[in-house]
Amino acid sequence: MSRKRFPPTLELQIEALDADGVGVAQFGEKRVRVKGALPDEQLIARTVGKRKGAALAVAETITDNASPLRQTPPCEFFPRCGGCALQHMEYAAQLAHKQAGLLQDLAFNNVGYTQLRPAVGSPQFGYRRKARLGVRRLYDMQLVGFREAFGGRIVKMDNCLALAPPFDRLFAPLAELIGKLSIPAAIPQIETAAGDTDIALVVRHLEPLAVADVRLLGEFEQQHRIWVYTQSGGYDTLQPLSSHAPLLNYSLSEFGLNLEFSVTDFVQVNAYINAALVRAVNTALQPRPGKRIGDLFCGIGNFSLPLARSGAQVTGWEAASAAIDRARLNATRNGLAGRTRFEVADLYNLPGDKKQKLPIADVTNLDALVLDPPRSGAGPALSSWLDPGVSDVAYVSCNPATFASDAAVLLKHGFTLDEVGIYDMFPHTAHVETLGIFRRHG
């Protein structure tokens, strides 16, 4: 289907919001996805492209039946910017929409639950402590920002309400910096990371930096009090500009913990929601001396260490050796090395699988589990972790669809989904975190 078969503007009736927070409508026999639209609205939308047989469009004028859930988007770059999807929707309605999506996925997988936890909202702005920004040279203009909603172009922007300070206002200085370098066209992206006490950014470069470039980066580092790293290839090429650049850190003050992380380590981007999740997992699993808890996909110890602080003996597994090294160091610096063990393990294959490259996690002799997998879910090894002695599972997920399919597996092994609810890790986006508490009764 060519774009010419669609007029430049379309009169549409929005039927629903999809999983990406985008309005869905029909134009004849063709499907149209409309950013900035809400269900039941009649509107005029501007076509901007096509993807997988569907037209892509942006809402421009509401002609009838404006949704009572509609609000004025707080960001001047919405809806063009692809960083957010739901700024035009009242925040309480966003939470309800995300919760409804989770319940739909559970129903599709025939997963029942005992209690639906109230949705946990977040501060709506300034929450995002890690981000990846696109960089592009366009004629004589240097752009640094997020990519467009329905395309790969970089949005011309000078601020972002979602990013944690000071990155929320550093777009123009970053663009000016890149524009002064000798290789501006060879800088494809910048990553930002904010800890509690220090902040850092990573400048990706596809060609070698000149001596003058390094000097300019150093001046920027000093002026803005940001630790600058350069990266010429994979993460193994990461180099701090200053030899004394510290690791970043964040605190879980409720548990008297401080965790260090590098700019390349995975950490939850929303400190408020992360703290709420850690608290909820601890409450659900009731860690105490003598209790043995396994933490699958443990990362740098975000859930493991609070559980150990509460008295449990915790074993964490993760495929990334750098994350395991960091978890061990965090355990030591928080005085918990004696209550924790962290091991590199293959979490997606079973013993004897041809794709196995790492040791298989020995998930036995445990009383409870924490699961915090990537979007793809826990994977085929899930059943092998459900030893008869495991009575409780706290499952943290960033994908309601794979959470629901894994929940069905847990139910087949004698568990019930006692509690489930959403945590809004990314306000104004379609992304959502889910927490499910599974119990094995009898």
N, C-alpha and C positions, 0 to 999 in steps of 0.2 A: 504494500500500500504506500503510495507516494504522498508526500505532504500536500501536493496540489489537489488531492481529492477532498481536502478539508478547506473550508473558507478560513480567512485569517481570523474571524471571530465567530463564535458559536453561541446560540441561544440554547441553554441547557436547563434541565431539572435534575438536581443532585439527589441520587438515590441513597447513598450511604458513604461512610468513611471507610477506607480500606486499612489494612494493618500498618501502612506507612503514614497514616493520618492525612491521606489525600482523598478528595471527593471523587466519587464514581458516578458517571452518567452515561447515557446512550445517545448517540447521534446517528439516527437511522439504525443500521445493524452493527454499527461500530461502537466500541467502548472508548470512553474518554476519561482520562484522569485529570482532575482539576485541583491544583494547589490553591489554598486560601478559600475553599468552599466548605459548606456545612450541609448536613442532610436536609432535604425538603426545600432547599432554596432554589429559586429560579434566578438565573443570572446570565450575564454575557461574559464569556471567557475568551481570552486571546490564545490562539494555538502557537505553540513554541517548538513542536517536534513530534516524534512518534517513537514508540518502543514496544516491541513484541506485539505488533498489530494494534496497539491502542494509541490514540492521539493523546498528546500531552498538552496541557493548557494551564493558564493562570487566570483566576477569577479577577474580573475588572469592575463590573457593575452589578449590584444586586437589583433585579427588576421587580421581584415580588417575593413575599413570604420569607423575609429575612429572619434567620434563626434567632430566637431569644437567647441563645447561648453565645452569640457573636459579640466580640469586643474589638475595640480599636487596637491593632497590633502595637505593642510598645516600641518595637524596633523599626527604624526607618528603612532598613534593608529587607524587611519581610514584605512579600513572599519570594523575592528573587533569590535571596541567599538560601542555600540548602542546609544550613546549620540547624534551623528550626522548621517544624512543620505545623505547629498548632497555636501559634501566637494569636490567631484571630478567634480563639475559642476560650471562654472563661475557664479559669484554672480548675475549679471544682468539676466542671464538665470534662476537662481533659482526664482527670483521675477516673471519673466514671466510665469514660470511653475505654481507657486502658484496662480497667477492671472487667468490663464487659467482654473485651477481647480475650482475656485470660479464661473467663468462664465459658466462652464459646469453644476454646481449645480443649478445655477439660471435658465438656459435653461431647465433643467430637470423638474423644478417646474413651468415652464411657467411664470417666473418672468422677466419682462422687466425693464429697467432702463433708466434714462434720461442722466446721465453723469457718465462715468467711471473715477474715480479719479486716478492720477498717483500713482503707487506703492510707498510706503514709506519704504526705506531701513534703515538699522541700522548699527552701528559699528559692524563688524563681529566677534570680539573677545573681551573677558573680559566683556561681557555684562550681564552675568547671575548672579543675586544677591541671588538666592535661588536654592538649589539643594538637591537631596537625593542620597547619595552614598551607595553602597552595601559594606558589610564587610564579609570576609570569611577567615577562617584558613585552609590552605591547606598544610598538613604535617608540615614542619618546616617554611613555608612561610606565612606571614600575608599579605592579599590583601585588599586594599581599593580603590574603583573605581566604574565606571559605569559597567552595565552588558553588556554582548556581544549582538550583533545585533540580532542573531537568537537563543539565549539561555539564561540560567539563571546564567551562570558562570561569575565571576568577572574578568574584564580585569586587567592585571598587568600593571599599569601605574604610572608615577611619575609627570605628569602635565596634565592640561586640558586648552586648549586655550579659551574655552567658559566661564569658571568661572571667576567671578570678583576677583581681588586680595584681600587678599593673598591666597585664597583657590585654585587658579590655580596652586600653587606650594607646597601645603601642603600634598600631598598624601603620600610621604615617611615619613614625621614626624608623620602623623596620624597612618600609619601602624606600625611604631616603638612604638608609644604610646599604641595602642591596644595590640600589641604583649607582652608588659610588664605587662598588667593587669592579675589578677588571673583567669579571666573568658573570655579569648579571643574568645572562640567558642560560647559564649552567647551574643556577640555583633553583631546583624544582619545588622545594618545600622547606618549611621551618616547623619544628616541633617545640611546644612550650610545656613546661612542667613547673608547678608551684608546690613547695612544701610549706610547713608552718613557719620556718625561719629563713629559708633561702629559696631563690627562684632560678630557673635555668632555661636556656633554649638551645636547640640543636640546629645548626645550619648545614643542610645537605648540599653538597657540591659535586658536580659531575666532572669538573676539570680542576687541576691543581690551583690552590690559592697562591697569589703572588705575595711577596713580603709586605707590600703596601696594603693588601687586603687583610692580612693578619693584624697589621697595626690598626686599621679601621675597626675591626672587630673588637680589638682590645680597648679602644677608646669608647666604643659603645658599651662594653662590659662595665667599665668604670663609671661612665656617665649615668647609666640606668641601674647600677648595682645588680646586675644579672650575670650569672655564670654562663659563659658561652662555650659551647662544644661544637666541633666540626665533625662531619661524617662524609667520607669520600666514597664509601661503598656500603657493605653490610654493617650491622651493629658492632662487629669486631673492629671496625675502623674508627670508632668513636674516639675523639681526642678532646680533652679539656684544653681550653686556651691557656688557662692558668694552672700550674702544677699543684697549687694548694686548693683547688676547687673542692668543696666538701660534698659529701652525699646529701641529698635532700632528706627530709624527715617529716613524719606526722605523728601526732599523739592520739592515743586512745585513753584520755584522762580518767575515764570511769574505771579503768583497770590499771592505772598507773604505768602505762606502757608508752614507749616512744620507738617507732619503727623507722629505720633508715631505708632509703631506696635510691636507685640511680635513675637517671633520666630515661633509661630504656626499660626499667622494670615496670611490670603491670601493677597499677594500683587503681582502686576505684576513684573515679574522677570527682565524686561528690562527697566531701568529708562528712556533711550532716547525715546523709542517708547511709553512708558506710557505718558510722557510729551507731545508728539505729538498728541496722542489720546485725552488727556484732552483738549488741545488747540483746536482741531478740533471740539469736542463736544460743547465747549463753543461758538465757532464761529457759528456753525450751529443753536444752540438753542437761541442765542442772549438774554441771561439772562439780566434782568433789574428789577428795583424796581416795584413791583406789579405783576410780572409774577410768576406763580405757576408751579413748576416743580416737578415731581415725579421720584425717582431714585429706580428702582427695581433691586434687587441683589446688594445693595449699598456697601457691605463690610464695610471697615473702613472709608468711606467717600471720596474716591479717586475722584469721579466725583461730588458728592454732594457739597463739600466744595468750590471748584472753582466756581461752579455755584452760590452759596450763596455769595461768595466774590464779584461777579459781580452784586449783587443786588437782585437776585431772592429769592423767598421763596421756600425752598426745603424740601420735605419729602422723607426720605429714608426708604426702607423696606429690611429686610434680615432675613433669618431663624435662623442664628447662633447668639445666645444672646451675645457671647463674642465679635463678630464683631460689634454689635449694641452698646455695652458698649464702645468699642474703638472709634466708630464714634462720640458718644456723647462727650467723653473726648476730642477728636480732635477738635470738634466744639467749645468747651469751651476754650481750650488753644489757639485757633486762633481767638477768639472774635466773633464767629458766632453762638452762641447758640440761639440768638434771631431770626435768619433767617432760622433755621433748626429744623427739628423734625425727630427722628429716632425711628422706631418701629420694634419689632420682629414680624414676620408674616409668615404664611404658603403661599408660592408662587406657589405651585404645585397642590393645590386642590381647589375646589369650595365649597361654603357654603353647609353644609349638607353631604359632602363626608365622608364616614366611616373612611378614613385614616387621616382625619384632626386632628392634635394634637395641633396646634397653632392657634391664631386668624387669620382670613383671612384679607389680606391687603385691606383697604378701599381706593381704587384708584379712587377717584371721585373729581370733582371740580378742575381739573388741566388743564393747557394750553399745557404742553409738558411732554414727558417721556424720561428717559434714561433707556435702558435695557442692562445689562451686565451679562447674565446668564452663567452657566457652560456649558460644552460640549453638554449636553442633550437638550439645547435650553430653550425657555421661558416656554414651557409646556402648558397644557390645559387651564390655566387661562388667557392666552394672550388676547383672545377676550373680556373678562370681563373688561380688563383695558382700552379698547379703547373707552372711553366715548366720546360722540359727541363733547365735548369742547376741546378735545386734537387735536391740529392741527399739531404738530411736534413730531417725534420720532427719537431719536438717538440710534441705536442698535449696540452695540459692541459685537462681537462674536469670540470665539476661535474655532468654528467648522463651516466651510462654508456650510456643508450639512444641519445642523439644522437651520442655518441662512436663507438659501434659503426656507426651508419649512415654517418657521415662516414669512418670507417675503410674501409668498403667502397668509397667513392669513391676514396680514396687507392690502394687495391689495384688498381683499374681503370686507374690511371695509372702502373702499373709499380712501386709501392712494396710493400715487405713490412713487416709489423708485427714488428720485431725484438724489441722488449721492451714489456711492458705490465704495469701493476700499480696498486694502489690506495694512496691516501694519506688517512688518516682525519682530514679537516679538522674534522669535527663529531662527536667521540665521543658515544656513547649516543643518537645520532640515526640516521635512515636515510640521511642525506646522505653522499656520498663523493666524493672527488676522484680522478680517474684520470689517469695519465701514460702516454702511448704514444709510443714512439720508432719512427719509420718511416724506412726506408732504401730508396733506389733503387739497385739493384745493376746493374752493367754499363752 
